């Protein structure tokens, strides 16, 4: 049996992560570059999820990872069944004192 699936064990974004992404996405859509977005976030008191200052690389990474995450979660899942066999083995744990 062959099953194909995306990784379903994906931790949900926290409210803060979602807020950061939405702010960054809006600023990027308005035409700001990654460096200017990082400066804006720092000037307005935002910190990374680890409590540090923002740099342009953080901004780029947040946008990229969210896009890749959404693509993976929205991907069609294919299922293919093939020849397979099942073998059941009985195992017992014996405690001897």
Backbone as JSON Lines, residues from 0, in Angstrom:
{"i":0,"aa":"X","n":[0.85,-1.18,0.0],"ca":[0.0,0.0,0.0],"c":[0.89,1.24,0.0]}
{"i":1,"aa":"X","n":[0.6,2.18,-0.83],"ca":[1.36,3.42,-0.91],"c":[0.43,4.57,-0.61]}
{"i":2,"aa":"X","n":[0.74,5.34,0.4],"ca":[-0.05,6.52,0.74],"c":[0.84,7.74,0.65]}
{"i":3,"aa":"X","n":[0.34,8.78,0.05],"ca":[1.08,10.03,-0.03],"c":[0.29,11.08,0.72]}
{"i":4,"aa":"X","n":[0.94,11.82,1.57],"ca":[0.25,12.86,2.32],"c":[1.21,13.99,2.62]}
{"i":5,"aa":"X","n":[0.67,15.16,2.85],"ca":[1.5,16.27,3.31],"c":[1.69,16.11,4.81]}
{"i":6,"aa":"X","n":[2.61,16.82,5.36],"ca":[2.86,16.75,6.79],"c":[1.69,17.4,7.53]}
{"i":7,"aa":"X","n":[0.88,16.61,8.18],"ca":[-0.31,17.13,8.84],"c":[-0.03,17.6,10.26]}
{"i":8,"aa":"X","n":[1.15,17.3,10.75],"ca":[1.5,17.73,12.1],"c":[2.2,19.09,11.97]}
{"i":9,"aa":"X","n":[1.41,20.13,11.83],"ca":[1.92,21.48,11.66],"c":[1.39,22.32,12.8]}
{"i":10,"aa":"X","n":[2.3,22.89,13.56],"ca":[1.86,23.72,14.68],"c":[1.18,24.97,14.14]}
{"i":11,"aa":"X","n":[0.06,25.34,14.71],"ca":[-0.62,26.56,14.24],"c":[0.19,27.79,14.62]}
{"i":12,"aa":"X","n":[0.04,28.86,13.84],"ca":[0.69,30.12,14.16],"c":[0.05,30.72,15.41]}
{"i":13,"aa":"X","n":[0.85,31.34,16.24],"ca":[0.3,32.06,17.4],"c":[-0.36,33.33,16.9]}
{"i":14,"aa":"X","n":[-1.12,33.96,17.76],"ca":[-1.77,35.22,17.4],"c":[-0.73,36.27,17.02]}
{"i":15,"aa":"X","n":[0.39,36.3,17.76],"ca":[1.45,37.27,17.49],"c":[2.1,37.01,16.14]}
{"i":16,"aa":"X","n":[2.35,35.75,15.82],"ca":[2.94,35.41,14.53],"c":[2.01,35.82,13.39]}
{"i":17,"aa":"X","n":[0.74,35.57,13.57],"ca":[-0.25,35.94,12.55],"c":[-0.29,37.45,12.39]}
{"i":18,"aa":"X","n":[-0.27,38.17,13.51],"ca":[-0.29,39.64,13.46],"c":[0.95,40.17,12.74]}
{"i":19,"aa":"X","n":[2.12,39.62,13.08],"ca":[3.36,40.05,12.42],"c":[3.3,39.82,10.92]}
{"i":20,"aa":"X","n":[2.86,38.63,10.53],"ca":[2.79,38.33,9.11],"c":[1.85,39.29,8.38]}
{"i":21,"aa":"X","n":[0.69,39.53,8.97],"ca":[-0.28,40.41,8.32],"c":[0.27,41.84,8.17]}
{"i":22,"aa":"X","n":[0.94,42.34,9.2],"ca":[1.53,43.68,9.13],"c":[2.6,43.72,8.05]}
{"i":23,"aa":"X","n":[3.48,42.73,8.06],"ca":[4.57,42.68,7.07],"c":[4.01,42.57,5.66]}
{"i":24,"aa":"X","n":[3.0,41.73,5.48],"ca":[2.41,41.55,4.16],"c":[1.78,42.86,3.66]}
{"i":25,"aa":"X","n":[1.08,43.56,4.55],"ca":[0.45,44.82,4.16],"c":[1.5,45.87,3.78]}
{"i":26,"aa":"X","n":[2.57,45.98,4.58],"ca":[3.62,46.94,4.28],"c":[4.33,46.58,2.98]}
{"i":27,"aa":"X","n":[4.53,45.3,2.74],"ca":[5.18,44.86,1.51],"c":[4.28,45.16,0.3]}
{"i":28,"aa":"X","n":[2.99,44.93,0.46],"ca":[2.04,45.24,-0.63],"c":[1.99,46.73,-0.94]}
{"i":29,"aa":"X","n":[2.28,47.56,0.08],"ca":[2.31,49.02,-0.13],"c":[3.59,49.47,-0.82]}
{"i":30,"aa":"X","n":[4.54,48.54,-1.02],"ca":[5.75,48.87,-1.76],"c":[7.0,49.02,-0.92]}
{"i":31,"aa":"X","n":[6.92,48.8,0.39],"ca":[8.11,48.9,1.23],"c":[9.0,47.68,1.02]}
{"i":32,"aa":"X","n":[10.3,47.9,1.08],"ca":[11.27,46.81,0.98],"c":[11.47,46.16,2.34]}
{"i":33,"aa":"X","n":[12.19,45.05,2.34],"ca":[12.4,44.29,3.58],"c":[13.12,45.12,4.64]}
{"i":34,"aa":"X","n":[14.13,45.88,4.24],"ca":[14.89,46.69,5.2],"c":[14.0,47.77,5.82]}
{"i":35,"aa":"X","n":[13.2,48.44,5.0],"ca":[12.33,49.5,5.51],"c":[11.24,48.92,6.42]}
{"i":36,"aa":"X","n":[10.76,47.74,6.09],"ca":[9.77,47.07,6.96],"c":[10.4,46.75,8.31]}
{"i":37,"aa":"X","n":[11.62,46.25,8.3],"ca":[12.32,45.93,9.55],"c":[12.5,47.18,10.41]}
{"i":38,"aa":"X","n":[12.87,48.28,9.78],"ca":[13.03,49.55,10.52],"c":[11.68,49.97,11.1]}
{"i":39,"aa":"X","n":[10.61,49.88,10.31],"ca":[9.27,50.25,10.78],"c":[8.86,49.41,11.98]}
{"i":40,"aa":"X","n":[9.08,48.1,11.9],"ca":[8.72,47.21,13.01],"c":[9.49,47.57,14.27]}
{"i":41,"aa":"X","n":[10.8,47.81,14.13],"ca":[11.62,48.16,15.29],"c":[11.19,49.49,15.9]}
{"i":42,"aa":"X","n":[10.89,50.48,15.06],"ca":[10.46,51.8,15.55],"c":[9.11,51.75,16.24]}
{"i":43,"aa":"X","n":[8.28,50.77,15.87],"ca":[6.95,50.66,16.46],"c":[6.88,49.61,17.58]}
{"i":44,"aa":"X","n":[8.03,49.18,18.06],"ca":[8.08,48.35,19.26],"c":[7.86,46.86,19.05]}
{"i":45,"aa":"X","n":[7.87,46.4,17.82],"ca":[7.7,44.97,17.57],"c":[9.03,44.24,17.74]}
{"i":46,"aa":"X","n":[8.96,43.03,18.2],"ca":[10.13,42.16,18.35],"c":[9.86,40.87,17.6]}
{"i":47,"aa":"X","n":[10.93,40.14,17.28],"ca":[10.75,38.82,16.68],"c":[10.11,37.91,17.72]}
{"i":48,"aa":"X","n":[9.72,36.73,17.32],"ca":[9.09,35.81,18.27],"c":[10.07,35.36,19.35]}
{"i":49,"aa":"X","n":[11.37,35.55,19.11],"ca":[12.37,35.22,20.13],"c":[12.77,36.45,20.92]}
{"i":50,"aa":"X","n":[12.09,37.59,20.7],"ca":[12.32,38.79,21.49],"c":[13.47,39.66,21.01]}
{"i":51,"aa":"X","n":[13.88,39.52,19.77],"ca":[15.01,40.3,19.26],"c":[14.54,41.36,18.27]}
{"i":52,"aa":"X","n":[15.49,42.22,17.86],"ca":[15.23,43.25,16.86],"c":[15.02,42.61,15.5]}
{"i":53,"aa":"X","n":[14.27,43.29,14.65],"ca":[14.06,42.81,13.29],"c":[15.17,43.27,12.37]}
{"i":54,"aa":"X","n":[15.54,42.41,11.44],"ca":[16.43,42.74,10.34],"c":[15.72,42.35,9.05]}
{"i":55,"aa":"X","n":[16.22,42.83,7.92],"ca":[15.57,42.53,6.65],"c":[15.44,41.04,6.4]}
{"i":56,"aa":"X","n":[16.4,40.25,6.86],"ca":[16.34,38.8,6.66],"c":[15.18,38.17,7.41]}
{"i":57,"aa":"X","n":[14.85,38.71,8.58],"ca":[13.7,38.19,9.33],"c":[12.41,38.43,8.56]}
{"i":58,"aa":"X","n":[12.29,39.63,8.02],"ca":[11.08,40.0,7.28],"c":[10.91,39.09,6.07]}
{"i":59,"aa":"X","n":[11.99,38.92,5.3],"ca":[11.95,38.05,4.13],"c":[11.56,36.62,4.53]}
{"i":60,"aa":"X","n":[12.17,36.13,5.61],"ca":[11.92,34.76,6.06],"c":[10.47,34.55,6.47]}
{"i":61,"aa":"X","n":[9.89,35.52,7.15],"ca":[8.5,35.39,7.59],"c":[7.57,35.28,6.38]}
{"i":62,"aa":"X","n":[7.78,36.12,5.38],"ca":[6.94,36.06,4.19],"c":[7.15,34.76,3.41]}
{"i":63,"aa":"X","n":[8.4,34.35,3.27],"ca":[8.71,33.13,2.52],"c":[8.15,31.89,3.2]}
{"i":64,"aa":"X","n":[8.38,31.77,4.51],"ca":[7.94,30.56,5.22],"c":[6.42,30.45,5.26]}
{"i":65,"aa":"X","n":[5.73,31.57,5.38],"ca":[4.26,31.53,5.38],"c":[3.75,31.1,4.0]}
{"i":66,"aa":"X","n":[4.37,31.62,2.94],"ca":[3.96,31.24,1.59],"c":[4.19,29.75,1.35]}
{"i":67,"aa":"X","n":[5.36,29.24,1.74],"ca":[5.66,27.82,1.56],"c":[4.73,26.94,2.4]}
{"i":68,"aa":"X","n":[4.43,27.39,3.6],"ca":[3.54,26.65,4.5],"c":[2.15,26.55,3.89]}
{"i":69,"aa":"X","n":[1.65,27.67,3.39],"ca":[0.32,27.69,2.78],"c":[0.26,26.81,1.54]}
{"i":70,"aa":"X","n":[1.33,26.85,0.72],"ca":[1.38,25.99,-0.47],"c":[1.34,24.52,-0.08]}
{"i":71,"aa":"X","n":[2.1,24.15,0.94],"ca":[2.14,22.75,1.36],"c":[0.8,22.29,1.92]}
{"i":72,"aa":"X","n":[0.16,23.14,2.73],"ca":[-1.11,22.76,3.34],"c":[-2.26,22.74,2.35]}
{"i":73,"aa":"X","n":[-2.16,23.5,1.26],"ca":[-3.23,23.54,0.27],"c":[-3.0,22.59,-0.9]}
{"i":74,"aa":"X","n":[-1.97,21.8,-0.81],"ca":[-1.62,20.86,-1.88],"c":[-2.62,19.7,-1.92]}
{"i":75,"aa":"X","n":[-2.94,19.24,-3.12],"ca":[-3.79,18.07,-3.27],"c":[-3.04,16.83,-2.79]}
{"i":76,"aa":"X","n":[-3.75,15.94,-2.14],"ca":[-3.14,14.72,-1.62],"c":[-3.55,13.56,-2.51]}
{"i":77,"aa":"X","n":[-2.56,12.86,-3.02],"ca":[-2.83,11.69,-3.85],"c":[-2.76,10.41,-3.05]}
{"i":78,"aa":"X","n":[-3.61,9.47,-3.36],"ca":[-3.61,8.17,-2.7],"c":[-3.49,7.1,-3.78]}
{"i":79,"aa":"X","n":[-2.57,6.2,-3.58],"ca":[-2.38,5.12,-4.53],"c":[-2.29,3.8,-3.75]}
{"i":80,"aa":"X","n":[-3.09,2.85,-4.14],"ca":[-3.06,1.55,-3.49],"c":[-2.33,0.57,-4.39]}
{"i":81,"aa":"X","n":[-1.5,-0.24,-3.78],"ca":[-0.75,-1.23,-4.54],"c":[-0.83,-2.58,-3.85]}
{"i":82,"aa":"X","n":[-0.05,-3.51,-4.32],"ca":[-0.01,-4.82,-3.68],"c":[0.68,-4.7,-2.33]}
{"i":83,"aa":"X","n":[0.05,-5.28,-1.32],"ca":[0.65,-5.24,0.0],"c":[0.17,-6.45,0.79]}
{"i":84,"aa":"X","n":[0.87,-6.71,1.88],"ca":[0.46,-7.8,2.76],"c":[0.62,-7.33,4.19]}
{"i":85,"aa":"X","n":[-0.17,-7.93,5.06],"ca":[-0.1,-7.62,6.48],"c":[0.29,-8.88,7.23]}
{"i":86,"aa":"X","n":[1.12,-8.68,8.22],"ca":[1.53,-9.81,9.05],"c":[1.38,-9.37,10.51]}
{"i":87,"aa":"X","n":[0.61,-10.15,11.26],"ca":[0.39,-9.81,12.66],"c":[1.29,-10.69,13.52]}
{"i":88,"aa":"X","n":[1.97,-10.07,14.43],"ca":[2.84,-10.78,15.35],"c":[2.38,-10.44,16.76]}
{"i":89,"aa":"X","n":[2.18,-11.48,17.57],"ca":[1.76,-11.27,18.93],"c":[3.0,-11.17,19.81]}
{"i":90,"aa":"X","n":[3.07,-10.1,20.55],"ca":[4.21,-9.91,21.45],"c":[3.66,-9.72,22.87]}
{"i":91,"aa":"X","n":[4.3,-10.38,23.81],"ca":[3.9,-10.25,25.19],"c":[5.12,-9.88,26.02]}
{"i":92,"aa":"X","n":[4.9,-9.02,26.99],"ca":[5.95,-8.64,27.91],"c":[5.76,-9.47,29.15]}
{"i":93,"aa":"X","n":[6.76,-10.24,29.51],"ca":[6.67,-11.09,30.7],"c":[7.61,-10.54,31.73]}
{"i":94,"aa":"X","n":[7.03,-10.18,32.88],"ca":[7.83,-9.68,34.0],"c":[8.1,-10.81,34.96]}
{"i":95,"aa":"X","n":[9.35,-11.07,35.19],"ca":[9.66,-12.09,36.19],"c":[10.52,-11.44,37.27]}
{"i":96,"aa":"X","n":[10.15,-11.74,38.48],"ca":[10.86,-11.16,39.62],"c":[11.73,-12.19,40.28]}
